[in-house]
Amino acid sequence: MKRDDESFSVKGTRGVNYMINKLIVAVVAAVVSTAASVNGYVYAESNQYDEYTDGVYELIKYREYSDHIVIIGSDSSISGDVKIPEYIDSLPVTEIAAGAFSTRSEITTFDIPATVNSIGSEALTASSMPDLDWYFMSISFSLLNNITVDEDNPYYKSVDGVLFTKDMSTLIRVPPRKNGAYSVPSGVRTIAASAFKCSDIDEISFPDTLETIENNTFVAAQSLSSVVLPSSVSTVGYRAFAAGTFGSYMFKANIKEITFYNPMCEIGSSVILNSYIQENSRANSVYTGKIKGYNGSTAQAYAEANGITFESLGESLIPLTTTSAIVTTAASASTEPVTTTETTPIDYDLGDVNEDGVVDAKDASTILVAYAKASTGSEDGLTEQQRSVSDVDNDVKVDAKDASSILAYYAMASTASGDVPSLKEYMTGKTS
């Protein structure tokens, strides 16, 4: 593809391949168009096979198509306040490509016009590695302190300098120089990749609407020392709270503990590995903090699989080794509940991973440990027979969904009166 204002042509002998590619892209675009309108920062609408011309506008590099402009990068000298133009050559600027300003650490503010409808992943990260010759860096390598959006933009908005989708369902970017405590607003369901990269935030709270924390979200957040994730969080992505690295150098990160209140949270690999860097450690240091979670949870499985200290929060709301019922007796003058505990054995092979004749939370815990090991590239530690009885949902995978099904079944069976169905019958009933 040509640059510097030379047109790229697809005519001539490449015409047939071009038309085929156009058809493929059109089909793909039809599939993702709905998602793009909701999470514009993920999907770019430009067709890579369209004709275009590249140019530069006030240090901002752009790509000009027939009916719109895409911002694709900038000169390395760009700094200070960056105002994304609304129009270039009378064409609307509609997109900021993924990574467009990802390493431009001298930028202090972004001003986004009403015409922009798509912002690529990590487009406004604006952080980089300076020319330093030591490993332990405890400063934020970014001057970005504010992001503003034209109030007429129908896709994005800024609240206190933080960038969100218009409906406030996704938090896209918190300027690294925003410091102190920060509360993610209620209604946010997703925190985007690298949203808090190199952040100076030293305390954070999450709403009970939050479901997903994407990859690298808090990478190199040097000021955070602890994180508490509510039970609503079902997914935490790869290296979400890890230290950041550039080559052999490492951004210092100080997260010493992370608490998971969802016992079935899906935890990505290296989620906090290499976060707490001890004095005189190098870039291959391991995490020396701790993980908090419920007994038998994915948090416990992840900690055990990675040799990380685990601190129990006790039993989760879903019974893990026994079922507990709260009973208030009429004979007692006290209103304090009396807790009784009993275990219901279940004689069935499917789900009985540890082969003790009972399908219970111990089996779920065994599956979670195996799943965590497999997720980090290690052997899962299961025999072929154990794998066979672990795949309770029959999807040819052993994962957290199987453990969740066992826990749900165990909770049902432990409180059921009369005949208890087998796990196979229970699963068949769920899918029928």
C-alpha positions in Angstrom: 0.0 0.0 0.0 1.3 3.4 -0.9 1.8 6.4 1.4 2.4 10.2 1.2 -0.7 11.1 -0.7 -0.3 8.5 -3.4 -3.6 6.7 -4.2 -3.8 3.0 -3.8 -5.6 1.3 -6.7 -7.2 -2.1 -6.9 -8.0 -2.0 -10.6 -6.6 -4.2 -13.3 -5.4 -7.8 -12.7 -6.3 -7.6 -9.0 -9.9 -6.7 -9.7 -11.3 -10.3 -9.3 -9.5 -10.9 -5.9 -10.6 -7.4 -4.8 -14.3 -8.2 -5.5 -14.0 -11.5 -3.6 -12.4 -9.8 -0.6 -15.1 -7.1 -0.7 -17.8 -9.8 -0.5 -16.0 -11.5 2.4 -15.6 -8.2 4.3 -19.3 -7.3 3.7 -20.4 -10.5 5.2 -18.2 -10.0 8.3 -19.3 -6.4 8.6 -22.9 -7.4 8.6 -22.2 -9.8 11.5 -20.3 -7.3 13.7 -22.3 -4.1 12.8 -24.6 -4.4 15.8 -21.7 -5.0 18.3 -19.8 -2.1 16.7 -22.6 0.3 17.4 -22.5 -0.6 21.1 -18.8 -1.1 21.7 -17.3 1.3 19.1 -13.8 1.1 20.6 -13.5 -2.5 19.5 -14.6 -2.5 15.9 -13.3 -0.3 13.0 -15.7 0.2 10.2 -13.2 1.1 7.4 -12.7 -1.6 4.7 -9.0 -2.3 4.2 -9.6 -3.0 0.5 -11.1 0.5 -0.2 -9.1 3.0 -2.0 -7.4 5.6 0.3 -4.8 8.3 0.5 -2.5 8.9 3.6 -1.7 12.3 4.8 -0.7 14.4 7.8 -2.7 17.1 9.6 -0.9 19.1 12.3 1.3 16.1 13.3 -1.7 13.8 13.2 -1.5 11.0 10.6 -4.7 10.1 8.8 -6.1 7.9 6.1 -8.5 9.4 3.7 -11.3 7.3 2.2 -14.0 8.4 -0.3 -16.4 9.5 2.4 -14.5 9.6 5.8 -11.2 10.0 7.6 -9.5 7.6 9.9 -6.8 8.8 12.4 -4.0 6.2 12.2 -1.2 7.7 14.2 0.9 10.8 14.8 4.4 12.2 14.5 6.6 11.2 17.5 7.0 14.8 18.5 3.4 15.3 19.2 2.7 16.6 22.8 0.4 18.8 24.9 -3.3 19.2 24.0 -4.4 17.1 21.0 -7.6 18.1 19.4 -8.8 15.5 17.0 -10.2 17.4 13.9 -13.8 17.1 13.1 -13.2 17.4 9.4 -10.2 17.0 7.1 -10.6 18.0 3.4 -14.3 18.4 4.1 -14.6 14.8 5.1 -15.7 13.8 8.6 -13.2 12.2 10.9 -15.1 9.1 12.1 -12.4 6.7 13.5 -9.3 6.6 15.7 -7.5 3.4 14.8 -6.3 0.9 17.3 -3.0 2.0 18.9 -3.0 5.3 17.1 -1.6 7.2 20.1 -0.6 4.3 22.3 3.0 5.4 22.9 2.7 9.2 22.7 3.4 9.8 26.4 3.9 13.6 26.0 0.2 14.2 25.2 -1.7 15.8 28.1 -5.3 16.0 26.8 -7.4 14.5 24.0 -10.4 16.3 22.6 -12.7 14.1 20.6 -15.2 15.6 18.1 -18.9 14.7 17.6 -18.1 12.9 14.3 -16.0 10.1 15.8 -17.9 6.8 16.0 -15.1 4.3 16.5 -12.1 4.3 18.8 -9.8 1.3 18.4 -8.4 -0.7 21.3 -5.6 1.1 23.2 -5.9 4.1 20.7 -5.6 6.6 23.6 -3.3 4.8 25.9 -0.6 7.5 25.5 2.1 5.8 27.7 5.6 4.7 26.9 9.0 3.7 28.2 11.5 6.5 28.6 15.2 6.1 28.1 16.1 4.7 31.6 18.7 2.2 32.5 17.3 0.7 35.7 14.6 -2.0 36.3 12.5 -0.6 39.1 10.4 2.3 37.8 7.8 3.7 40.1 6.5 6.6 38.1 3.8 6.9 35.5 5.2 7.2 31.9 2.4 9.4 30.7 1.4 13.0 31.0 -2.2 12.4 29.9 -4.6 13.9 32.5 -7.8 14.6 30.7 -10.1 13.3 27.8 -13.0 15.4 26.6 -15.7 14.5 24.1 -18.1 16.8 22.2 -21.4 16.6 24.0 -23.1 16.0 20.6 -21.1 12.8 20.0 -23.7 9.9 20.0 -21.2 7.2 20.7 -18.9 8.4 23.5 -18.9 10.7 26.5 -16.4 12.0 29.1 -17.2 12.2 32.8 -14.6 14.0 34.9 -12.0 13.5 32.2 -12.6 9.7 31.9 -13.7 8.2 28.5 -16.9 6.0 28.4 -19.2 4.7 25.7 -22.3 6.9 25.5 -24.5 4.5 27.4 -21.8 4.3 30.2 -21.7 0.5 29.8 -18.0 0.5 29.0 -15.1 2.4 30.7 -12.5 2.9 28.0 -9.7 5.0 29.4 -8.8 6.7 32.6 -6.0 9.3 32.1 -2.9 8.0 33.9 -2.3 11.3 35.8 -5.7 11.1 37.4 -4.7 10.2 41.0 -6.2 9.5 44.4 -9.3 7.3 44.8 -11.6 6.5 42.0 -15.1 4.9 41.9 -16.2 3.2 38.7 -19.7 4.5 38.1 -22.7 2.2 38.6 -24.0 0.9 35.3 -20.5 0.1 33.9 -20.4 -3.6 32.8 -17.0 -3.7 31.1 -13.6 -2.1 31.8 -11.7 -2.1 28.5 -8.2 -3.4 27.8 -5.5 -1.1 29.2 -8.1 1.3 30.6 -6.0 2.0 33.7 -2.6 1.3 32.2 0.2 3.2 34.1 -2.6 4.7 36.3 -1.7 6.8 39.4 -5.0 5.8 41.1 -4.2 4.5 44.6 -7.7 3.2 45.5 -10.5 1.9 43.4 -14.1 0.6 44.0 -16.3 -1.3 41.6 -20.1 -1.3 41.2 -22.1 -4.5 41.4 -23.0 -4.0 37.7 -19.4 -4.8 36.6 -19.1 -8.1 34.8 -15.8 -8.0 32.8 -12.3 -6.7 33.3 -10.5 -7.1 30.0 -6.8 -8.0 29.3 -4.1 -5.7 30.7 -6.6 -3.4 32.2 -4.6 -2.3 35.3 -1.2 -3.3 33.9 1.6 -1.2 35.6 -0.8 0.6 37.9 2.0 1.5 40.3 -0.1 3.1 43.1 -2.7 0.4 43.7 -1.9 -2.0 46.6 -5.1 -4.0 46.8 -8.2 -4.7 44.7 -11.6 -6.1 45.8 -13.7 -7.5 43.0 -17.5 -7.8 43.7 -19.4 -11.0 43.1 -20.8 -9.6 39.8 -17.4 -9.9 38.1 -17.4 -13.0 36.0 -14.3 -12.6 33.9 -10.9 -11.1 34.6 -8.6 -11.1 31.6 -5.0 -11.9 30.8 -2.5 -9.9 32.9 -5.3 -7.6 34.1 -3.3 -6.6 37.2 0.2 -7.6 36.2 3.4 -5.5 36.0 4.1 -3.9 32.7 7.1 -4.6 30.6 9.0 -3.0 27.7 11.7 -5.3 26.6 13.8 -6.3 29.6 12.4 -3.4 31.6 9.5 -3.6 34.0 7.0 -1.1 35.3 6.8 -1.5 39.0 3.4 -2.5 40.3 2.5 -2.9 43.9 -0.7 -4.9 44.1 -0.2 -7.0 47.2 -3.6 -8.7 47.3 -6.7 -9.2 45.2 -10.0 -10.4 46.5 -12.5 -12.4 44.4 -16.1 -12.4 45.7 -17.4 -14.5 42.8 -16.4 -18.1 43.5 -16.7 -19.0 39.9 -15.0 -16.0 38.3 -13.0 -16.9 35.2 -9.5 -15.8 35.8 -7.0 -15.2 32.9 -3.5 -16.4 32.9 -0.8 -14.3 34.7 -3.6 -12.1 36.0 -1.4 -10.8 38.8 1.8 -12.7 38.2 4.9 -10.4 38.4 3.0 -7.6 40.1 4.7 -7.1 43.5 8.3 -6.5 42.7 10.6 -6.9 45.7 13.8 -4.9 46.1 16.7 -6.1 43.9 14.3 -8.3 41.8 14.4 -8.4 38.1 11.8 -8.7 35.3 11.3 -12.4 35.9 10.2 -11.9 39.5 7.1 -13.8 40.7 4.1 -12.5 42.6 4.7 -12.5 46.3 1.3 -11.1 47.4 -1.9 -13.1 48.1 -5.2 -14.0 46.6 -8.4 -14.0 48.7 -11.5 -16.0 47.9 -13.9 -18.6 49.0 -13.1 -22.2 49.7 -13.3 -24.3 46.5 -13.4 -21.2 44.3 -11.6 -20.4 41.1 -9.5 -18.0 43.1 -8.2 -20.8 45.3 -7.6 -23.0 42.3 -5.7 -20.2 40.5 -3.6 -19.5 43.6 -2.7 -23.1 44.2 -1.9 -23.7 40.5 0.5 -20.7 40.5 2.1 -21.1 43.9 0.5 -18.0 45.3 -0.6 -17.5 48.9 -4.3 -18.0 49.3 -6.4 -16.6 52.1 -9.9 -18.0 52.6 -13.0 -16.0 53.0 -14.8 -19.1 54.3 -17.6 -20.9 52.6 -19.4 -19.3 49.6 -23.1 -18.8 49.4 -23.1 -22.0 47.3 -22.4 -25.0 49.7 -18.9 -26.3 49.0 -18.4 -29.2 51.3 -21.6 -29.4 53.3 -25.0 -27.9 53.2 -26.0 -25.5 56.0 -29.6 -24.6 56.9 -30.6 -21.8 59.3 -33.3 -22.9 61.6 -35.1 -20.8 64.3 -36.7 -23.1 67.0 -39.9 -22.1 68.8 -38.5 -23.6 72.1 -35.8 -21.0 72.2 -36.4 -17.6 73.6 -33.6 -16.2 71.5 -34.1 -15.0 68.0 -30.5 -16.1 67.1 -30.6 -18.7 64.3 -29.3 -22.2 65.0 -27.1 -23.6 62.3 -27.2 -27.3 61.5 -25.0 -29.1 59.0 -25.4 -32.3 57.2 -23.8 -33.9 54.1 -25.9 -35.8 51.5 -23.9 -38.5 49.7 -24.7 -39.0 46.0 -23.9 -42.4 44.5 -23.2 -41.7 40.9 -20.1 -41.8 38.7 -20.5 -38.8 36.5 -19.0 -35.8 38.3 -17.3 -38.0 41.0 -13.9 -36.9 40.0 -12.1 -37.9 43.1 -13.8 -41.3 43.1 -15.1 -41.2 46.7 -18.7 -42.2 45.8 -20.0 -38.6 46.4 -20.5 -35.8 43.9 -19.9 -32.6 45.8 -17.8 -29.4 45.9 -14.6 -31.4 46.4 -15.1 -32.7 42.8 -15.8 -29.1 41.6 -12.6 -27.9 43.3 -10.6 -30.7 41.7 -11.9 -29.6 38.3 -11.1 -26.0 39.0 -7.5 -26.8 40.0 -7.1 -28.9 36.8 -8.6 -26.1 34.7 -6.3 -23.5 36.2 -3.2 -25.7 35.5 -4.3 -26.3 31.9 -4.9 -22.5 31.5 -1.3 -21.8 32.4 0.1 -24.4 30.0 0.7 -27.1 32.7 -0.6 -30.7 32.8 -4.0 -30.7 34.4 -3.1 -33.7 36.6 -6.3 -35.7 35.7 -6.4 -39.3 34.5 -8.4 -40.1 31.4 -11.1 -41.6 33.6 -11.2 -38.4 35.7 -11.4 -36.2 32.5 -14.3 -38.4 31.3 -16.4 -37.9 34.4 -15.4 -34.2 34.7 -16.9 -33.2 31.4 -20.4 -33.1 32.8 -21.9 -30.8 30.2 -20.5 -33.1 27.4 -18.8 -30.3 25.4 -15.4 -32.2 25.2 -13.8 -29.7 27.6 -13.0 -29.7 31.3 -13.5 -26.1 32.5 -15.2 -23.9 35.1 -18.6 -24.6 33.5 -18.3 -28.2 34.6 -17.4 -27.2 38.1 -20.3 -24.7 38.2 -22.8 -27.4 37.1 -21.5 -29.8 39.8 -21.9 -27.1 42.5 -25.5 -26.3 41.3 -26.4 -30.0 41.3 -24.8 -30.5 44.7 -26.8 -27.6 46.2 -30.0 -29.0 44.7 -29.3 -32.6 45.9 -28.3 -31.5 49.4 -31.7 -29.8 50.0 -33.9 -32.1 48.0 -36.6 -34.2 49.7 -37.4 -37.6 48.3 -35.5 -39.2 45.4 -32.5 -37.4 44.1 -31.8 -37.6 40.4 -28.4 -38.6 39.1 -26.1 -35.9 37.8 -26.7 -37.2 34.3 -30.5 -37.0 34.7 -30.0 -33.5 36.2 -27.9 -32.3 33.3 -30.3 -33.9 30.8 -33.2 -32.1 32.4 -31.3 -28.8 32.1 -30.7 -29.2 28.4 -34.0 -30.7 27.4 
